[in-house]
Amino acid sequence: MSEVIDAPVADARSPLPAPAGTLEALRAASVAALSEAIGEPPDLTFVAGIGNRGDDLIGAGVRNLLAGRSYREVHEAEAQLEESWDSRKAEGSLEWEEIREATRDAFDRARGRGED
């Protein structure tokens, strides 16, 4: 039979640390280290991976970590398209800034995440 220990659980932003060695203490230390490494850049961009459920879970964790910060989020495919847009637009006259939202909407619909 296992013993239930009623220990306080600290949120990553809580001023009270969780007991050393607990999962929450390790998580809080990890969040603190990542936050320190990221710093407060004025132009933070989160490039989200695409493909599988793991990417979605990682993205959710990163969004949680970045909560309260000013940042821009783009999908990996969008970043690749933006980077090579001038060579891909062929005869079109639209610049990337003009087509970005339509491209994002089409991408989300193709992945089943768009509005119906």
C-alpha distance (Angstrom), angle and dihedral (degrees) to the residues before:
residue distance angle dihedral
M1 . . .
S2 3.78 . .
E3 3.76 123.4 .
V4 3.79 119.1 -124.1
I5 3.79 112.6 -136.5
D6 3.75 116.6 -161.0
A7 3.82 99.8 -146.3
P8 3.79 125.0 163.3
V9 3.79 114.3 -102.4
A10 3.78 113.7 -141.1
D11 3.76 122.1 -148.3
A12 3.83 114.7 -135.6
R13 3.80 88.2 -109.8
S14 3.82 94.6 44.2
P15 3.81 118.2 116.5
L16 3.83 89.4 -141.8
P17 3.81 113.7 78.9
A18 3.78 120.1 -134.6
P19 3.80 117.0 -116.5
A20 3.82 110.6 -75.3
G21 3.79 115.2 -94.8
T22 3.80 96.1 22.3
L23 3.77 121.7 124.3
E24 3.81 89.9 -113.3
A25 3.82 91.4 52.7
L26 3.79 90.6 50.7
R27 3.80 90.7 47.2
A28 3.80 91.9 48.8
A29 3.82 90.9 49.6
S30 3.80 90.1 49.7
V31 3.81 92.7 49.3
A32 3.80 90.5 48.4
A33 3.82 92.1 50.2
L34 3.81 92.4 48.0
S35 3.80 92.4 46.3
E36 3.80 90.7 50.6
A37 3.82 91.3 48.5
I38 3.83 91.8 49.8
G39 3.79 93.9 46.1
E40 3.81 118.7 178.5
P41 3.81 105.6 -57.8
P42 3.81 114.9 175.7
D43 3.82 92.6 -135.5
L44 3.80 106.3 40.9
T45 3.82 114.6 167.7
F46 3.80 124.6 -171.9
V47 3.81 111.1 -155.5
A48 3.80 106.1 -158.0
G49 3.78 119.3 -150.4
I50 3.77 121.4 -127.6
G51 3.73 132.5 -146.0
N52 3.77 119.6 59.4
R53 3.79 145.5 26.8
G54 3.80 90.6 -91.7
D55 3.80 90.0 62.3
D56 3.81 89.6 52.4
L57 3.81 91.6 51.3
I58 3.80 92.8 47.2
G59 3.80 89.3 48.6
A60 3.80 91.3 51.9
G61 3.80 90.2 51.1
V62 3.80 92.7 49.0
R63 3.83 91.6 48.1
N64 3.81 88.6 51.6
L65 3.82 90.7 49.1
L66 3.81 91.4 49.1
A67 3.81 95.0 45.4
G68 3.78 109.7 131.8
R69 3.82 93.2 21.8
S70 3.76 126.4 103.7
Y71 3.80 109.0 -114.3
R72 3.78 142.9 144.7
E73 3.80 120.9 -127.5
V74 3.79 123.9 -153.0
H75 3.77 131.4 167.9
E76 3.78 119.2 -117.1
A77 3.81 90.5 -114.0
E78 3.80 91.3 51.0
A79 3.80 91.3 50.6
Q80 3.80 90.6 50.7
L81 3.81 91.9 47.9
E82 3.79 92.7 48.0
E83 3.80 90.6 49.8
S84 3.80 93.1 52.9
W85 3.82 100.3 29.8
D86 3.81 96.8 113.6
S87 3.81 91.6 58.3
R88 3.84 94.1 41.2
K89 3.79 101.1 48.1
A90 3.82 91.5 74.5
E91 3.80 109.2 178.8
G92 3.79 94.6 -5.7
S93 3.75 119.6 113.6
L94 3.79 100.8 -153.4
E95 3.78 119.0 110.2
W96 3.81 121.0 -136.8
E97 3.81 93.4 -101.6
E98 3.82 89.1 56.6
I99 3.82 95.7 50.2
R100 3.83 101.5 34.2
E101 3.83 97.7 94.2
A102 3.82 93.6 47.5
T103 3.80 89.9 47.9
R104 3.82 91.7 49.6
D105 3.82 90.7 48.0
A106 3.82 91.6 51.0
F107 3.81 91.1 47.2
D108 3.82 92.5 50.3
R109 3.80 91.8 47.7
A110 3.80 91.4 49.8
R111 3.81 89.3 53.2
G112 3.81 90.9 47.8
R113 3.78 95.6 -110.2
G114 3.78 101.4 105.6
E115 3.76 127.5 104.8
D116 3.77 115.3 -90.3
